Amino acid sequence: MTGADVLLLALGAVAVGSGVLVVATKHLVRAGLYLVLCLGALAGDYLVLTAELVAWVQVLIYVGAVVVLLLFAVMLTRAPIGASADLDRPGWPAALIGAGTGLGLTALLVDAFRWSTVGLPAAGTAEGIGEQVFRSWVLPFEVLSVLLLAALVGAVILSRPDIGAGGPVSARSEPGLRAPQSRTEVVR
């Protein structure tokens, strides 16, 4: 086992452990921070595998943008920062389903490859990756950007109680207030 193998396994263990903490914690903000740790460990795995471009895309898009958007939405919607009682559900059904799915996929992959070695293709270039992204993956990226924009607009709408509650309150509808009669009265 080489040093790269040990580092790959260590970063993988950190990613799996923090991924488990994301779904197991009762604190929403801590779950977001564990998600940052998990995605950062995955970026480290990509670096060990010499996929630098994918690692930096992982850091910039997932760690930088998606997690910041998640934490921003949590702050805008005034979600509870501490432990939440409604998150206290039994976790054994999900753990059982996850473990069964993981074991099933492991058995399927072991049976499919039977520990055979697979030749790796030649390393790609940034030009080739850019060509693929801008030719065949433009639409999914645009759909994702619209989805993230809709999530941000939804978070702002949920955080503002005055939106959707009948519009702005006019001075005429408030008791004891009178509307200005002239333009000079508005200026004063």
C-alpha positions in Angstrom: 0.0 0.0 0.0 1.4 3.4 -1.0 1.1 6.7 0.7 -1.5 7.8 -1.8 -3.6 4.8 -1.0 -3.5 5.5 2.7 -4.4 9.2 2.1 -7.2 8.2 -0.2 -8.6 5.8 2.4 -8.2 8.4 5.2 -10.0 11.1 3.2 -12.7 8.6 2.2 -13.2 7.7 5.9 -13.5 11.4 6.7 -16.0 11.9 3.9 -18.1 8.9 5.0 -18.0 9.8 8.7 -19.0 13.4 8.1 -21.7 12.3 5.7 -23.1 10.1 8.4 -23.0 13.2 10.8 -24.8 15.3 8.2 -27.9 13.0 8.4 -27.5 12.1 12.1 -27.2 15.5 13.7 -30.1 17.4 15.1 -28.6 20.8 14.5 -29.3 22.2 11.1 -26.3 24.5 10.9 -23.9 21.8 12.1 -25.3 19.6 9.4 -24.3 22.2 6.9 -20.8 22.4 8.3 -20.5 18.7 8.3 -21.5 18.8 4.6 -18.6 21.3 4.0 -16.3 18.8 5.6 -17.6 15.9 3.6 -17.4 17.8 0.3 -13.9 19.0 1.2 -12.7 15.5 1.8 -14.1 14.4 -1.5 -12.2 17.3 -3.1 -9.1 15.9 -1.4 -9.8 12.5 -2.8 -9.9 14.0 -6.3 -6.6 15.7 -5.7 -5.0 12.4 -4.6 -6.4 10.8 -7.8 -4.7 13.7 -9.8 -8.0 15.1 -11.0 -7.1 18.7 -10.1 -9.8 20.3 -12.2 -12.6 18.2 -10.7 -11.2 18.9 -7.2 -11.3 22.7 -7.7 -14.8 22.5 -9.3 -15.9 20.5 -6.3 -14.5 23.2 -4.0 -15.8 26.2 -5.9 -19.3 24.9 -6.8 -20.3 22.6 -4.0 -18.3 23.8 -1.0 -18.3 27.4 -2.1 -21.7 28.0 -3.7 -24.2 25.3 -2.7 -23.3 25.1 1.0 -23.2 28.9 1.3 -26.6 29.0 -0.4 -27.9 26.3 2.1 -26.6 28.3 5.1 -27.9 31.5 3.7 -31.4 30.0 3.2 -31.3 28.6 6.8 -30.5 32.1 8.1 -33.2 33.8 5.9 -36.0 31.4 6.8 -35.2 31.8 10.6 -34.8 28.0 11.0 -34.0 26.9 14.5 -30.3 27.0 15.2 -30.2 24.6 18.1 -31.5 21.0 18.3 -34.9 20.6 16.8 -37.5 18.3 18.3 -39.1 17.4 15.0 -35.7 16.0 13.8 -35.8 13.4 16.6 -37.1 10.4 14.6 -35.9 6.8 14.9 -33.0 6.3 12.5 -32.9 2.6 12.4 -35.2 2.2 9.4 -33.0 4.5 7.3 -29.8 2.9 8.6 -31.2 -0.5 7.7 -32.2 0.6 4.2 -28.8 2.3 3.7 -26.8 -0.6 4.9 -28.8 -3.0 2.8 -28.4 -0.9 -0.3 -24.7 -0.5 0.3 -24.1 -4.2 0.8 -26.2 -5.0 -2.3 -24.2 -2.6 -4.4 -20.9 -3.9 -3.0 -21.9 -7.5 -3.9 -23.0 -6.4 -7.3 -19.7 -4.6 -8.1 -17.6 -7.5 -6.7 -19.5 -10.0 -8.8 -19.3 -7.8 -11.9 -15.5 -7.1 -11.7 -14.2 -10.1 -9.7 -11.2 -8.1 -8.6 -10.0 -7.6 -12.1 -7.9 -4.6 -13.1 -9.2 -2.0 -15.4 -7.0 0.0 -17.7 -7.4 3.7 -17.2 -7.9 6.0 -20.2 -5.4 8.7 -21.1 -5.6 11.8 -18.9 -7.9 14.5 -20.3 -7.0 18.1 -20.8 -8.8 21.2 -19.7 -9.6 21.9 -23.3 -11.3 18.5 -23.7 -13.3 18.9 -20.5 -14.3 22.4 -21.5 -15.4 21.2 -24.9 -17.6 18.4 -23.3 -19.1 20.8 -20.7 -20.0 23.5 -23.2 -21.3 21.1 -25.9 -23.3 18.4 -24.1 -23.7 19.7 -20.5 -24.8 23.3 -21.0 -28.5 22.6 -20.5 -28.1 20.7 -17.1 -25.9 23.6 -15.8 -28.5 26.2 -16.8 -31.3 24.2 -15.3 -29.3 23.9 -12.1 -28.7 27.7 -12.0 -32.4 28.4 -12.4 -33.1 25.9 -9.6 -30.6 27.6 -7.3 -32.1 31.0 -8.2 -35.6 29.7 -7.4 -34.4 28.4 -4.1 -32.9 31.7 -3.2 -36.0 33.7 -4.2 -38.1 31.2 -2.2 -35.9 31.7 0.8 -36.3 35.5 0.6 -40.1 35.2 0.2 -40.3 32.9 3.2 -38.2 35.2 5.3 -40.3 38.3 4.6 -43.7 38.1 6.3 -45.0 41.2 4.6 -44.8 39.6 1.1 -48.0 37.9 0.2 -49.9 39.4 3.1 -52.0 41.8 1.1 -49.3 44.1 -0.2 -47.9 47.2 1.4 -49.8 49.0 4.0 -51.0 52.4 2.9 -51.1 55.4 5.1 -54.9 55.7 4.5 -55.7 52.3 6.0 -53.8 53.0 9.3 -56.0 54.5 12.0 -54.8 57.9 13.2 -52.7 58.5 10.0 -53.7 60.6 7.2 -52.4 60.6 3.7 -50.4 63.7 2.5 -52.6 66.1 0.6 -49.9 67.8 -1.5 -46.5 67.2 -2.8 -44.9 69.8 -0.5 -46.4 67.9 2.5 -44.6 64.7 1.4 -41.3 66.5 1.2 -41.5 67.9 4.7 
